[in-house]
Amino acid sequence: MEILNRNIYITVLAVSLLMTVALSVIVNRRREFPGRRPFVAMVITVSVLLIITILQTLVRDEESLLRWARAALIPGSFIAPFWCMFAIRFARADRPLPASLVLLMMFIPAAVTASVLLNAPPGAVFAHAWLVDTPIGAMMEYLAGPLFWVNTYYAYSVFFVGTIVFIRTAFRVHRVYLRQGITLTVAALIPFLTDLVFVFNIGGLPRVNLLPVALGLSTMIIALTIGRLGFFHVLPVAHGLLFRNLTDGAVVIDFEGRVVDANQSAHALLGMTRGSKGSPARDLLKAVPDVERFLDAPERIQEEIELRSAEPIWVSLASVPLAGRRGKPVGRLITVHDITHRKLVQQEQERLLAELQDALNNVRTLQHLLPICANCKKIRDDKGYWTQVEAYVMEHTDARFSHGVCPECFKLLAPGEQYPEPPSES
């Protein structure tokens, strides 16, 4: 029975090891993933701890068990600091970790590593150790030394700080990923609680260190969260610098068509309501005519459109597909630039040009030689008909005639009569 339990234990550890190696490779390929380096370092450290635990389970003599038990403290002391650095880097996506913070967080793990490798000072890590029987065979039981407790409480504190930072960031900035954030938080709590039970012997359970198994289980959950649930598909960006300070509207949509983020300008231009994160983009972008064409476009599309609104609002709307490293669609970016003023000025110019053109069309002038009769003064038109001068001019211009008699003709028509004086203009 003991051998069977040990074989099952080793199998679980081996599967967990394969999962951690695969996870480190997957995450390391996501170069744009904020916190990638500390996260990968944490996963690699877990892999080293799993290897040491497997080797410790395979040996039976007391000296080898003690040696591997001490060796397991080295990777174990780095896991919590790496987790905290990942959480902080994730929260400050636009800024790298200060070197002083990294050195400070690595001080205790470095001290533990030096003490284990140099075995000095004696009893600092393990004050006393002895063999005990467990369900998986003989294992080491030990009386912890001062450095062990310093490292333990330090790891718990750093882990707690990192978890709080991660929860606040994941839930506050990206509420659309509530389920994913909860899942990742649970994955982080599993090894913490498991180690807490083992170190302080809570519940009087069999003295089998299940921390490596818990770490392996957490790795599987994290892999599921990153892969199947789509966490980090649309990565957190410099939220304050990029979104809040943009004068143009910007909307980030994930691969399932949900609004991940939208800045203040987008809310104002598109009439989006507050607390809209996580809602379908089609429901929030009702002001955009034919919105499906912009959401489903396989390539970048940009057009000038008039929004559906009480007042005329013209925008230049661009829809840009977002792709991962292998070209797999991960979301879409919608940008909106207000061009209402330019459009109104353009429309006014077009109206004035139309009026001017209409006025020009109504101005008809006589710019060619006119055949006119030398006797009756009739004019021959383009069709060969002879018409009175006034009729021809009125037809080809906007001029109108009022008839009268000049002084010379008046003498011929009314001899001896006095030519009437024209009426005064006053």
KAGI-V716749 format. One record per residue. N is the residue number from 1. RES is the residue in one letter. PHI is phi in whole degrees, -180 to 180 (999 if undefined). OMEGA is omega in degrees with one decimal (* if undefined). D_CENTER is the distance of its C-alpha to the mean C-alpha in Angstrom with 1 decimal. Layout:
BEGIN
n=N res=RES phi=PHI omega=OMEGA d_center=D_CENTER
n=N res=RES phi=PHI omega=OMEGA d_center=D_CENTER
END
This chain:
BEGIN
n=1 res=M phi=999 omega=179.0 d_center=53.2
n=2 res=E phi=-63 omega=179.9 d_center=52.1
n=3 res=I phi=-66 omega=178.9 d_center=51.4
n=4 res=L phi=-62 omega=178.8 d_center=49.5
n=5 res=N phi=-62 omega=179.9 d_center=47.3
n=6 res=R phi=-66 omega=179.2 d_center=46.7
n=7 res=N phi=-65 omega=177.2 d_center=45.8
n=8 res=I phi=-63 omega=-179.8 d_center=43.3
n=9 res=Y phi=-61 omega=-179.8 d_center=41.8
n=10 res=I phi=-66 omega=179.0 d_center=41.6
n=11 res=T phi=-63 omega=178.2 d_center=40.0
n=12 res=V phi=-62 omega=178.5 d_center=37.3
n=13 res=L phi=-64 omega=-179.3 d_center=36.7
n=14 res=A phi=-66 omega=177.5 d_center=36.7
n=15 res=V phi=-63 omega=177.7 d_center=34.2
n=16 res=S phi=-62 omega=178.7 d_center=31.9
n=17 res=L phi=-63 omega=179.0 d_center=32.4
n=18 res=L phi=-62 omega=179.4 d_center=31.3
n=19 res=M phi=-65 omega=-179.5 d_center=28.2
n=20 res=T phi=-68 omega=178.0 d_center=27.3
n=21 res=V phi=-64 omega=179.5 d_center=28.0
n=22 res=A phi=-63 omega=-179.2 d_center=25.9
n=23 res=L phi=-65 omega=179.4 d_center=22.9
n=24 res=S phi=-63 omega=179.2 d_center=23.3
n=25 res=V phi=-68 omega=-177.9 d_center=23.3
n=26 res=I phi=-63 omega=-176.8 d_center=20.2
n=27 res=V phi=-69 omega=-178.3 d_center=18.1
n=28 res=N phi=-65 omega=179.4 d_center=19.7
n=29 res=R phi=-77 omega=179.6 d_center=18.6
n=30 res=R phi=-89 omega=-173.5 d_center=14.9
n=31 res=R phi=-62 omega=-176.6 d_center=15.4
n=32 res=E phi=-83 omega=-176.7 d_center=11.8
n=33 res=F phi=-71 omega=-179.5 d_center=11.8
n=34 res=P phi=-66 omega=-176.5 d_center=12.5
n=35 res=G phi=86 omega=-177.2 d_center=15.9
n=36 res=R phi=-61 omega=-174.7 d_center=16.9
n=37 res=R phi=-65 omega=177.6 d_center=20.4
n=38 res=P phi=-65 omega=178.7 d_center=21.6
n=39 res=F phi=-67 omega=178.4 d_center=20.3
n=40 res=V phi=-64 omega=177.6 d_center=22.2
n=41 res=A phi=-61 omega=177.7 d_center=25.1
n=42 res=M phi=-64 omega=-179.0 d_center=25.3
n=43 res=V phi=-66 omega=177.7 d_center=25.4
n=44 res=I phi=-64 omega=177.7 d_center=28.0
n=45 res=T phi=-62 omega=175.9 d_center=30.0
n=46 res=V phi=-62 omega=178.2 d_center=30.1
n=47 res=S phi=-61 omega=178.5 d_center=31.4
n=48 res=V phi=-63 omega=178.8 d_center=34.1
n=49 res=L phi=-63 omega=178.4 d_center=35.1
n=50 res=L phi=-66 omega=178.4 d_center=35.4
n=51 res=I phi=-63 omega=-180.0 d_center=37.6
n=52 res=I phi=-63 omega=179.9 d_center=39.8
n=53 res=T phi=-65 omega=176.9 d_center=40.2
n=54 res=I phi=-62 omega=179.2 d_center=41.3
n=55 res=L phi=-65 omega=179.1 d_center=43.8
n=56 res=Q phi=-65 omega=-179.4 d_center=45.0
n=57 res=T phi=-71 omega=-176.4 d_center=45.6
n=58 res=L phi=-81 omega=-178.0 d_center=47.7
n=59 res=V phi=-91 omega=-175.7 d_center=50.1
n=60 res=R phi=-127 omega=-176.8 d_center=53.0
n=61 res=D phi=-80 omega=-172.4 d_center=54.9
n=62 res=E phi=-66 omega=-177.6 d_center=54.3
n=63 res=E phi=-64 omega=179.6 d_center=53.7
n=64 res=S phi=-68 omega=178.6 d_center=50.9
n=65 res=L phi=-62 omega=179.8 d_center=49.3
n=66 res=L phi=-66 omega=-179.3 d_center=49.4
n=67 res=R phi=-62 omega=-179.3 d_center=48.0
n=68 res=W phi=-71 omega=177.4 d_center=45.0
n=69 res=A phi=-64 omega=176.7 d_center=44.4
n=70 res=R phi=-68 omega=-179.4 d_center=44.3
n=71 res=A phi=-64 omega=-178.7 d_center=42.0
n=72 res=A phi=-65 omega=179.5 d_center=39.5
n=73 res=L phi=-68 omega=-176.5 d_center=39.1
n=74 res=I phi=-66 omega=177.9 d_center=37.5
n=75 res=P phi=-66 omega=179.8 d_center=34.3
n=76 res=G phi=-62 omega=-178.8 d_center=34.3
n=77 res=S phi=-77 omega=-177.5 d_center=34.2
n=78 res=F phi=-95 omega=-172.6 d_center=31.0
n=79 res=I phi=-63 omega=-178.1 d_center=28.8
n=80 res=A phi=-63 omega=176.3 d_center=28.1
n=81 res=P phi=-60 omega=177.9 d_center=27.5
n=82 res=F phi=-64 omega=177.7 d_center=24.9
n=83 res=W phi=-63 omega=179.9 d_center=23.2
n=84 res=C phi=-66 omega=178.5 d_center=23.2
n=85 res=M phi=-64 omega=176.3 d_center=21.9
n=86 res=F phi=-62 omega=-178.0 d_center=19.0
n=87 res=A phi=-63 omega=-179.7 d_center=18.2
n=88 res=I phi=-68 omega=178.8 d_center=18.6
n=89 res=R phi=-65 omega=177.3 d_center=16.6
n=90 res=F phi=-65 omega=179.9 d_center=13.7
n=91 res=A phi=-72 omega=-179.9 d_center=14.1
n=92 res=R phi=-108 omega=-170.8 d_center=14.4
n=93 res=A phi=-57 omega=-176.7 d_center=11.6
n=94 res=D phi=-93 omega=-176.0 d_center=12.7
n=95 res=R phi=-132 omega=177.7 d_center=16.4
n=96 res=P phi=-73 omega=178.0 d_center=18.7
n=97 res=L phi=-71 omega=175.8 d_center=21.2
n=98 res=P phi=-63 omega=-179.4 d_center=24.5
n=99 res=A phi=-62 omega=179.8 d_center=27.3
n=100 res=S phi=-64 omega=178.4 d_center=29.6
n=101 res=L phi=-67 omega=178.9 d_center=27.5
n=102 res=V phi=-62 omega=-179.6 d_center=27.4
n=103 res=L phi=-63 omega=179.8 d_center=31.1
n=104 res=L phi=-65 omega=-178.0 d_center=31.9
n=105 res=M phi=-72 omega=-179.0 d_center=30.1
n=106 res=M phi=-89 omega=-174.5 d_center=31.9
n=107 res=F phi=-65 omega=-179.2 d_center=35.3
n=108 res=I phi=-63 omega=176.3 d_center=36.4
n=109 res=P phi=-57 omega=178.4 d_center=35.3
n=110 res=A phi=-66 omega=178.6 d_center=37.1
n=111 res=A phi=-65 omega=177.4 d_center=40.2
n=112 res=V phi=-63 omega=179.9 d_center=40.2
n=113 res=T phi=-61 omega=179.7 d_center=39.9
n=114 res=A phi=-64 omega=-179.2 d_center=42.7
n=115 res=S phi=-66 omega=-179.8 d_center=44.9
n=116 res=V phi=-68 omega=-176.4 d_center=44.5
n=117 res=L phi=-70 omega=-177.4 d_center=45.2
n=118 res=L phi=-95 omega=-177.9 d_center=48.1
n=119 res=N phi=53 omega=-178.4 d_center=49.3
n=120 res=A phi=-145 omega=-6.2 d_center=50.0
n=121 res=P phi=-74 omega=-178.7 d_center=50.9
n=122 res=P phi=-58 omega=177.9 d_center=52.6
n=123 res=G phi=79 omega=-179.1 d_center=51.4
n=124 res=A phi=-69 omega=-179.7 d_center=48.3
n=125 res=V phi=-95 omega=176.8 d_center=46.0
n=126 res=F phi=-117 omega=177.0 d_center=48.6
n=127 res=A phi=-73 omega=179.6 d_center=51.8
n=128 res=H phi=-158 omega=-179.8 d_center=53.4
n=129 res=A phi=-141 omega=179.6 d_center=52.5
n=130 res=W phi=-154 omega=-179.7 d_center=54.4
n=131 res=L phi=-84 omega=173.9 d_center=54.1
n=132 res=V phi=-136 omega=176.5 d_center=53.4
n=133 res=D phi=-85 omega=178.2 d_center=53.5
n=134 res=T phi=-130 omega=178.5 d_center=50.2
n=135 res=P phi=-59 omega=179.9 d_center=49.5
n=136 res=I phi=-109 omega=179.1 d_center=48.2
n=137 res=G phi=113 omega=-178.2 d_center=51.2
n=138 res=A phi=-71 omega=178.2 d_center=52.1
n=139 res=M phi=-135 omega=-178.1 d_center=49.4
n=140 res=M phi=-87 omega=168.4 d_center=49.4
n=141 res=E phi=-112 omega=-173.0 d_center=49.7
n=142 res=Y phi=-146 omega=171.5 d_center=49.6
n=143 res=L phi=-98 omega=-171.6 d_center=50.3
n=144 res=A phi=-67 omega=176.3 d_center=47.2
n=145 res=G phi=-91 omega=-177.1 d_center=47.9
n=146 res=P phi=-62 omega=-179.2 d_center=46.5
n=147 res=L phi=-67 omega=177.3 d_center=43.7
n=148 res=F phi=-61 omega=-178.2 d_center=42.6
n=149 res=W phi=-71 omega=176.0 d_center=42.2
n=150 res=V phi=-61 omega=179.3 d_center=40.5
n=151 res=N phi=-65 omega=-178.6 d_center=37.9
n=152 res=T phi=-64 omega=-179.2 d_center=37.5
n=153 res=Y phi=-68 omega=175.9 d_center=37.0
n=154 res=Y phi=-64 omega=179.9 d_center=34.7
n=155 res=A phi=-63 omega=178.7 d_center=32.5
n=156 res=Y phi=-62 omega=-178.9 d_center=32.4
n=157 res=S phi=-65 omega=-179.2 d_center=31.5
n=158 res=V phi=-65 omega=178.5 d_center=28.7
n=159 res=F phi=-63 omega=-179.2 d_center=27.3
n=160 res=F phi=-63 omega=178.8 d_center=27.5
n=161 res=V phi=-62 omega=179.8 d_center=25.7
n=162 res=G phi=-61 omega=-179.6 d_center=22.8
n=163 res=T phi=-66 omega=178.2 d_center=22.6
n=164 res=I phi=-63 omega=179.2 d_center=22.5
n=165 res=V phi=-62 omega=-178.6 d_center=19.8
n=166 res=F phi=-65 omega=-179.0 d_center=17.6
n=167 res=I phi=-61 omega=-179.5 d_center=18.4
n=168 res=R phi=-63 omega=-178.7 d_center=17.7
n=169 res=T phi=-70 omega=-175.7 d_center=14.2
n=170 res=A phi=-66 omega=-175.9 d_center=13.2
n=171 res=F phi=-87 omega=-176.5 d_center=14.9
n=172 res=R phi=-82 omega=-174.6 d_center=14.3
n=173 res=V phi=-85 omega=-175.4 d_center=10.7
n=174 res=H phi=-129 omega=-177.8 d_center=9.6
n=175 res=R phi=-67 omega=177.3 d_center=12.8
n=176 res=V phi=-60 omega=-178.7 d_center=11.8
n=177 res=Y phi=-101 omega=-178.0 d_center=12.5
n=178 res=L phi=-61 omega=-178.6 d_center=15.9
n=179 res=R phi=-64 omega=179.7 d_center=17.9
n=180 res=Q phi=-66 omega=179.6 d_center=16.1
n=181 res=G phi=-64 omega=177.4 d_center=16.3
n=182 res=I phi=-63 omega=-178.9 d_center=19.9
n=183 res=T phi=-61 omega=-179.0 d_center=20.7
n=184 res=L phi=-68 omega=177.5 d_center=19.5
n=185 res=T phi=-66 omega=177.4 d_center=21.5
n=186 res=V phi=-61 omega=178.7 d_center=24.5
n=187 res=A phi=-61 omega=178.8 d_center=24.4
n=188 res=A phi=-75 omega=-177.4 d_center=24.6
n=189 res=L phi=-77 omega=-176.3 d_center=27.4
n=190 res=I phi=-58 omega=179.6 d_center=29.6
n=191 res=P phi=-66 omega=179.2 d_center=30.9
n=192 res=F phi=-62 omega=-179.3 d_center=31.2
n=193 res=L phi=-69 omega=178.6 d_center=33.5
n=194 res=T phi=-63 omega=179.4 d_center=35.3
n=195 res=D phi=-66 omega=178.7 d_center=36.2
n=196 res=L phi=-62 omega=179.3 d_center=37.2
n=197 res=V phi=-65 omega=-176.8 d_center=39.6
n=198 res=F phi=-72 omega=-175.3 d_center=41.1
n=199 res=V phi=-64 omega=-176.4 d_center=41.6
n=200 res=F phi=-99 omega=174.9 d_center=43.2
n=201 res=N phi=51 omega=-178.9 d_center=45.0
n=202 res=I phi=-80 omega=176.0 d_center=43.8
n=203 res=G phi=86 omega=178.5 d_center=45.6
n=204 res=G phi=62 omega=-179.3 d_center=48.1
n=205 res=L phi=-76 omega=177.8 d_center=46.2
n=206 res=P phi=-56 omega=-173.5 d_center=47.4
n=207 res=R phi=-80 omega=175.3 d_center=46.7
n=208 res=V phi=-118 omega=-178.7 d_center=44.2
n=209 res=N phi=-76 omega=-178.8 d_center=41.1
n=210 res=L phi=-95 omega=179.6 d_center=38.3
n=211 res=L phi=-59 omega=178.1 d_center=35.5
n=212 res=P phi=-60 omega=178.2 d_center=34.9
n=213 res=V phi=-65 omega=178.7 d_center=34.8
n=214 res=A phi=-63 omega=177.2 d_center=32.3
n=215 res=L phi=-64 omega=176.8 d_center=30.1
n=216 res=G phi=-64 omega=177.2 d_center=30.3
n=217 res=L phi=-62 omega=177.9 d_center=29.5
n=218 res=S phi=-62 omega=178.4 d_center=26.4
n=219 res=T phi=-62 omega=178.1 d_center=25.3
n=220 res=M phi=-62 omega=179.7 d_center=25.7
n=221 res=I phi=-66 omega=178.7 d_center=23.7
n=222 res=I phi=-64 omega=178.1 d_center=20.8
n=223 res=A phi=-61 omega=177.4 d_center=21.1
n=224 res=L phi=-64 omega=-178.0 d_center=21.0
n=225 res=T phi=-65 omega=-178.7 d_center=17.9
n=226 res=I phi=-72 omega=-176.2 d_center=15.9
n=227 res=G phi=-87 omega=-171.2 d_center=17.5
n=228 res=R phi=-71 omega=-177.3 d_center=18.7
n=229 res=L phi=-85 omega=172.2 d_center=16.5
n=230 res=G phi=76 omega=178.2 d_center=13.3
n=231 res=F phi=-70 omega=-178.0 d_center=12.1
n=232 res=F phi=72 omega=176.5 d_center=9.6
n=233 res=H phi=-68 omega=169.3 d_center=8.9
n=234 res=V phi=-109 omega=-167.0 d_center=5.1
n=235 res=L phi=-80 omega=174.1 d_center=5.7
n=236 res=P phi=-65 omega=-179.2 d_center=6.0
n=237 res=V phi=-117 omega=179.6 d_center=6.3
n=238 res=A phi=-70 omega=-170.0 d_center=9.4
n=239 res=H phi=-58 omega=-178.0 d_center=8.9
n=240 res=G phi=-68 omega=-175.5 d_center=12.4
n=241 res=L phi=-76 omega=-172.4 d_center=12.9
n=242 res=L phi=-88 omega=-172.7 d_center=10.1
n=243 res=F phi=-79 omega=-171.4 d_center=9.4
n=244 res=R phi=-70 omega=-176.8 d_center=12.9
n=245 res=N phi=-98 omega=178.3 d_center=14.9
n=246 res=L phi=-77 omega=174.3 d_center=13.8
n=247 res=T phi=-78 omega=175.4 d_center=16.8
n=248 res=D phi=-82 omega=176.3 d_center=15.1
n=249 res=G phi=-75 omega=179.5 d_center=13.1
n=250 res=A phi=-141 omega=179.7 d_center=9.4
n=251 res=V phi=-130 omega=177.1 d_center=8.0
n=252 res=V phi=-103 omega=-178.1 d_center=4.9
n=253 res=I phi=-121 omega=-179.0 d_center=7.3
n=254 res=D phi=-85 omega=-173.2 d_center=8.0
n=255 res=F phi=-70 omega=176.8 d_center=11.2
n=256 res=E phi=-99 omega=176.9 d_center=13.4
n=257 res=G phi=81 omega=178.5 d_center=12.7
n=258 res=R phi=-101 omega=178.0 d_center=11.4
n=259 res=V phi=-76 omega=178.6 d_center=9.4
n=260 res=V phi=-86 omega=-177.9 d_center=6.7
n=261 res=D phi=-159 omega=177.2 d_center=6.6
n=262 res=A phi=-155 omega=-178.1 d_center=8.9
n=263 res=N phi=-87 omega=-175.1 d_center=10.9
n=264 res=Q phi=-64 omega=179.8 d_center=14.7
n=265 res=S phi=-64 omega=178.3 d_center=15.5
n=266 res=A phi=-65 omega=177.5 d_center=13.9
n=267 res=H phi=-61 omega=-177.3 d_center=15.8
n=268 res=A phi=-71 omega=-176.2 d_center=18.9
n=269 res=L phi=-73 omega=-173.3 d_center=18.9
n=270 res=L phi=-95 omega=179.0 d_center=18.0
n=271 res=G phi=68 omega=-179.6 d_center=19.9
n=272 res=M phi=-78 omega=179.7 d_center=17.2
n=273 res=T phi=-85 omega=178.0 d_center=18.6
n=274 res=R phi=-68 omega=-178.9 d_center=17.5
n=275 res=G phi=71 omega=-176.0 d_center=16.3
n=276 res=S phi=-89 omega=-178.6 d_center=14.7
n=277 res=K phi=-63 omega=179.5 d_center=11.8
n=278 res=G phi=94 omega=179.8 d_center=12.7
n=279 res=S phi=-85 omega=178.3 d_center=15.0
n=280 res=P phi=-61 omega=-178.2 d_center=15.3
n=281 res=A phi=-63 omega=-179.0 d_center=13.9
n=282 res=R phi=-63 omega=-179.9 d_center=17.5
n=283 res=D phi=-79 omega=-175.8 d_center=18.9
n=284 res=L phi=-90 omega=-176.7 d_center=16.8
n=285 res=L phi=-108 omega=-179.0 d_center=17.1
n=286 res=K phi=-67 omega=179.2 d_center=20.9
n=287 res=A phi=-72 omega=-178.7 d_center=21.5
n=288 res=V phi=-92 omega=177.1 d_center=20.4
n=289 res=P phi=-65 omega=178.7 d_center=23.5
n=290 res=D phi=52 omega=-174.0 d_center=23.2
n=291 res=V phi=-64 omega=-179.1 d_center=19.5
n=292 res=E phi=-60 omega=-179.0 d_center=19.8
n=293 res=R phi=-65 omega=178.9 d_center=20.5
n=294 res=F phi=-79 omega=-178.0 d_center=17.1
n=295 res=L phi=-80 omega=-175.8 d_center=15.2
n=296 res=D phi=-106 omega=-177.3 d_center=17.5
n=297 res=A phi=-64 omega=-179.5 d_center=18.0
n=298 res=P phi=-71 omega=-179.6 d_center=18.2
n=299 res=E phi=-128 omega=179.6 d_center=17.7
n=300 res=R phi=-64 omega=178.9 d_center=16.4
n=301 res=I phi=-136 omega=-179.7 d_center=18.2
n=302 res=Q phi=-142 omega=-179.1 d_center=19.0
n=303 res=E phi=-145 omega=172.6 d_center=21.7
n=304 res=E phi=-98 omega=-174.5 d_center=23.4
n=305 res=I phi=-134 omega=173.6 d_center=23.9
n=306 res=E phi=-101 omega=-177.5 d_center=25.5
n=307 res=L phi=-75 omega=173.6 d_center=23.7
n=308 res=R phi=-80 omega=-177.6 d_center=25.7
n=309 res=S phi=-156 omega=-179.2 d_center=26.7
n=310 res=A phi=-64 omega=176.9 d_center=30.0
n=311 res=E phi=-106 omega=-179.9 d_center=29.9
n=312 res=P phi=-64 omega=177.0 d_center=29.2
n=313 res=I phi=-130 omega=176.6 d_center=25.6
n=314 res=W phi=-107 omega=179.3 d_center=24.7
n=315 res=V phi=-137 omega=168.3 d_center=21.2
n=316 res=S phi=-100 omega=-173.6 d_center=20.0
n=317 res=L phi=-106 omega=178.6 d_center=17.1
n=318 res=A phi=-120 omega=177.6 d_center=15.1
n=319 res=S phi=-121 omega=-174.1 d_center=13.3
n=320 res=V phi=-122 omega=176.5 d_center=11.8
n=321 res=P phi=-67 omega=176.3 d_center=11.4
n=322 res=L phi=-105 omega=-176.9 d_center=9.1
n=323 res=A phi=-126 omega=175.9 d_center=11.5
n=324 res=G phi=-80 omega=-176.1 d_center=12.3
n=325 res=R phi=-63 omega=-178.9 d_center=15.3
n=326 res=R phi=-98 omega=178.3 d_center=17.8
n=327 res=G phi=82 omega=179.9 d_center=16.4
n=328 res=K phi=-75 omega=-179.5 d_center=15.5
n=329 res=P phi=-61 omega=178.5 d_center=13.0
n=330 res=V phi=-123 omega=-179.8 d_center=9.9
n=331 res=G phi=163 omega=-176.4 d_center=8.2
n=332 res=R phi=-153 omega=176.9 d_center=8.3
n=333 res=L phi=-113 omega=176.3 d_center=7.4
n=334 res=I phi=-109 omega=176.0 d_center=10.3
n=335 res=T phi=-116 omega=-175.8 d_center=11.9
n=336 res=V phi=-131 omega=179.2 d_center=15.1
n=337 res=H phi=-115 omega=-177.8 d_center=18.0
n=338 res=D phi=-74 omega=179.1 d_center=21.1
n=339 res=I phi=-122 omega=-176.1 d_center=24.2
n=340 res=T phi=-59 omega=-178.8 d_center=26.6
n=341 res=H phi=-61 omega=179.5 d_center=29.0
n=342 res=R phi=-63 omega=-178.9 d_center=29.3
n=343 res=K phi=-67 omega=179.4 d_center=29.9
n=344 res=L phi=-65 omega=176.5 d_center=32.5
n=345 res=V phi=-63 omega=179.7 d_center=34.3
n=346 res=Q phi=-64 omega=178.6 d_center=34.2
n=347 res=Q phi=-64 omega=177.2 d_center=35.6
n=348 res=E phi=-64 omega=176.9 d_center=38.4
n=349 res=Q phi=-63 omega=179.2 d_center=39.2
n=350 res=E phi=-64 omega=178.4 d_center=39.5
n=351 res=R phi=-65 omega=179.4 d_center=41.8
n=352 res=L phi=-65 omega=177.8 d_center=44.0
n=353 res=L phi=-64 omega=179.1 d_center=44.3
n=354 res=A phi=-65 omega=177.5 d_center=45.3
n=355 res=E phi=-64 omega=179.5 d_center=47.9
n=356 res=L phi=-65 omega=179.3 d_center=49.2
n=357 res=Q phi=-66 omega=178.2 d_center=49.5
n=358 res=D phi=-66 omega=177.8 d_center=51.3
n=359 res=A phi=-66 omega=178.7 d_center=53.7
n=360 res=L phi=-66 omega=179.6 d_center=54.4
n=361 res=N phi=-67 omega=-179.0 d_center=55.1
n=362 res=N phi=-85 omega=178.6 d_center=57.6
n=363 res=V phi=-91 omega=-179.7 d_center=59.4
n=364 res=R phi=-117 omega=-176.2 d_center=62.1
n=365 res=T phi=-119 omega=176.9 d_center=64.6
n=366 res=L phi=-99 omega=-172.8 d_center=67.8
n=367 res=Q phi=-117 omega=-179.7 d_center=67.3
n=368 res=H phi=-129 omega=-179.9 d_center=69.8
n=369 res=L phi=-70 omega=-178.9 d_center=73.7
n=370 res=L phi=-107 omega=173.3 d_center=75.3
n=371 res=P phi=-74 omega=-176.1 d_center=78.6
n=372 res=I phi=-126 omega=-179.2 d_center=80.9
n=373 res=C phi=-71 omega=-178.1 d_center=84.4
n=374 res=A phi=-71 omega=-177.1 d_center=86.9
n=375 res=N phi=-100 omega=-175.3 d_center=89.1
n=376 res=C phi=-93 omega=177.2 d_center=87.1
n=377 res=K phi=68 omega=174.0 d_center=83.8
n=378 res=K phi=-75 omega=-178.3 d_center=81.8
n=379 res=I phi=-112 omega=177.8 d_center=78.7
n=380 res=R phi=-92 omega=-178.7 d_center=78.0
n=381 res=D phi=-85 omega=-176.4 d_center=74.4
n=382 res=D phi=-67 omega=-178.9 d_center=72.4
n=383 res=K phi=-93 omega=178.3 d_center=74.1
n=384 res=G phi=91 omega=178.9 d_center=77.6
n=385 res=Y phi=-89 omega=178.1 d_center=78.5
n=386 res=W phi=-98 omega=-178.8 d_center=80.2
n=387 res=T phi=-131 omega=177.0 d_center=78.9
n=388 res=Q phi=-61 omega=-178.3 d_center=79.7
n=389 res=V phi=-57 omega=-176.4 d_center=77.9
n=390 res=E phi=-65 omega=179.2 d_center=76.3
n=391 res=A phi=-68 omega=179.5 d_center=75.1
n=392 res=Y phi=-65 omega=-178.7 d_center=73.5
n=393 res=V phi=-66 omega=-179.8 d_center=71.8
n=394 res=M phi=-64 omega=-179.6 d_center=70.5
n=395 res=E phi=-74 omega=-174.4 d_center=69.1
n=396 res=H phi=-103 omega=176.7 d_center=67.2
n=397 res=T phi=-140 omega=176.6 d_center=66.1
n=398 res=D phi=-93 omega=-178.6 d_center=65.4
n=399 res=A phi=-73 omega=175.7 d_center=68.8
n=400 res=R phi=-127 omega=-174.0 d_center=71.3
n=401 res=F phi=-114 omega=167.7 d_center=75.1
n=402 res=S phi=-124 omega=-172.6 d_center=77.7
n=403 res=H phi=-85 omega=176.0 d_center=81.3
n=404 res=G phi=-154 omega=-178.9 d_center=84.2
n=405 res=V phi=-129 omega=179.6 d_center=87.3
n=406 res=C phi=-78 omega=-177.1 d_center=87.7
n=407 res=P phi=-60 omega=-179.0 d_center=91.0
n=408 res=E phi=-64 omega=179.9 d_center=92.6
n=409 res=C phi=-69 omega=179.5 d_center=92.1
n=410 res=F phi=-63 omega=178.6 d_center=93.3
n=411 res=K phi=-64 omega=179.0 d_center=96.6
n=412 res=L phi=-72 omega=-176.4 d_center=97.1
n=413 res=L phi=-83 omega=-178.2 d_center=96.1
n=414 res=A phi=-138 omega=-178.2 d_center=98.0
n=415 res=P phi=-63 omega=177.4 d_center=100.8
n=416 res=G phi=83 omega=178.1 d_center=102.3
n=417 res=E phi=-84 omega=179.8 d_center=99.3
n=418 res=Q phi=-85 omega=179.8 d_center=97.3
n=419 res=Y phi=-68 omega=-177.6 d_center=93.7
n=420 res=P phi=-66 omega=177.6 d_center=91.6
n=421 res=E phi=-72 omega=178.1 d_center=89.6
n=422 res=P phi=-66 omega=-179.5 d_center=85.8
n=423 res=P phi=-63 omega=-179.8 d_center=84.4
n=424 res=S phi=-67 omega=-179.5 d_center=83.1
n=425 res=E phi=-75 omega=179.3 d_center=79.3
n=426 res=S phi=-76 omega=* d_center=79.7
END
